[in-house]
Amino acid sequence: MAHIVYGVWNGAVHDYRDPSKPNPENAVALRGLDVFNEGNPIRAFVGDRGFFVLDKGVSLIDTFWRYMDKAAEQSCGKCTPCRMGTVLVRDALNDLRQGKQSALDLDDITALARQMTDTSLCGLGMTCGRALLDALENFRDEFEAEIEEGKQPEQEGMIYVTAPCIEACPSKINVPQYIDYIRDGKPSHSLGVILQKYPMAATCGRVCVRFCEMACRRNLVDEAVGIKTLKRYVADYQNQTGALTFSKSMISEPLPPSMRVAVVGAGPAGVSCAYHLLLHGYHVDIYEAQEQAGGMAAIGIPSYRLPKDVLQSEMDIITQLGGRFLFNQKLGRDYSVNDLFGKGYRAVFLGLGCQEGTKMGVANEDTSLVGYESGIGFLLKVHDHVAGTKPVKLDGDVVVVGGGNVAMDCVRSAIRMGARTVHLVYRRTREDMPADKEEITAAEAEGIVMHFLTNPTEIISKDGKVVGVKLVHMRQTEKDARGRRNVEPIPGSERELHCTTIIAAIGQQVQSGAITEPDGVKLNKWKTIEVNKATLETSREGVFAGGDAETGPATLIHAMAAGLKAARAIDDWVRLGEVRFFPRSRMRQILRENKLLASDVAEIPVKSEYRVHHPELDPNIRRQMFEEVERPISQEAAYHEAKRCLRCYRVYSVITAQAVPESHN
């Protein structure tokens, strides 16, 4: 159990330097500050709300020099307090730690730290001097003692720069950085920041669920910065002259042909994994059960949200880098995991999607009924209809059951396929719906009839055809473990709703038979692949898994993040025989366990400027076709939106007893 010696956190001073005073068991206000990695104790921690010293031998001057050196590096330079203050304080601390005479004394450093905190115009400037100011105001004697000692020892540790939006993003994209590049008129540089994490920037810029925007501190002023909108803007910039092109020449260190990896599944997880492995120099083959790449992004997201040519251009990146797609190759039917190792692959990544629908569990639910569809099955038919391979016509009344994005895609597609009326049935309230709120609003604008707090109890059929559904009204009861109100049926509230098609869009699962016992890959009770969460290693050596096959149905951005994580782990395992410690993941764990960014607020003076929204096709026009609804924004609009970013960077630093192991870039 780690104990603090002294420090300040959220304005509360902790001082246990006097040996006669007991060091209470709960002295550490933060969890997880014992060891950073195995056998490597944390000696000090510095963040945006204060600092803790856990080893009395720690040099405060060196600790804060390291911290301010990183802050100066990250300063955008647009306001004087941060641009000049970070550099002046850094240089003064550098002189003091080397035992030299500094041009600034402790009073000067204190004044600069206070000025940065009080007058900087971005989150970085307002927070980077706070811990130093706390230390100087409450433990000045420690600084004076170190100055008297002279040269201070250089310490080990690491510094992590992040922001609320970065931590909320499963792929940990440096959002403020790519927004900075847009503000500087460099969209290609902005795109480069995104491509460090995944290749599907244009796709994500259209269909991402925007965890980053939910965490955006601009929400406390007016509206979140349009992070997804800006991502699409820089991705679409690829269509212009001078756009980035991909080729094998981008691979700095190609590996010999024997360094081969098999990726199963050409969805977002598999494509992301293949992309990063290819850039690491591996030879990658992607086995895909369908006739095209993209997974659910290709067959499950309608064209009015994601045009197929946009997605295809990003799938082409894989072949341009030297990867190979092998289509119509289904795991469990055409080959096994054993077969892949028999072909000489050094490792295997299982990026299977969840493409099998889940039944509703109601009376008379028969999947063979004419008019009964699963959400995924229906969207497959929509895909084929739009592609012109298997035209489908809906001319009756459609009921879709569910509240997620798949349900939204089903209702909005059904109205475009010619349905007379389309109804959505959801057992909870509108506010409880997991679907993107903008998708719900768009569906309502297109004339979809919503039935909230309503649940199906039975499918009504006649002569083997769906003719209606029995519904019951629900009422809210107590809250569940997640804080969401439970629901229960209201006795006597049953009614019937006529329909000719009912679509069960309540969930998906991994297709049965894909993973079999001889593969040596364990499944859990939810029939998803069991993995080591830190490394994505499965129960079989050399086999890794991620995306929907491991988590169950999730988002595109979660799948791409899993692909990146798996690629790093596979690279380590193939080259080193083990997966290395990842320092940034450890820092994220500390931040997450202590919710350091959950309620962090810096009161930055800023005027309200509401966000830029994509122009949209008129609802009465778009509901008749599958053309993309959202139109591009202009360069001027992108610049305006980029200026709304508050640059909420935060700097976190640990001082450790030993050097932190190096890992991936």
Summary of the structure (lengths in Angstrom):
residues: 665
radius of gyration: 27.8
end to end distance: 31.3
largest distance: 94.4
contacts: 2271
relative contact order: 0.14
helix: 38%
strand: 18%
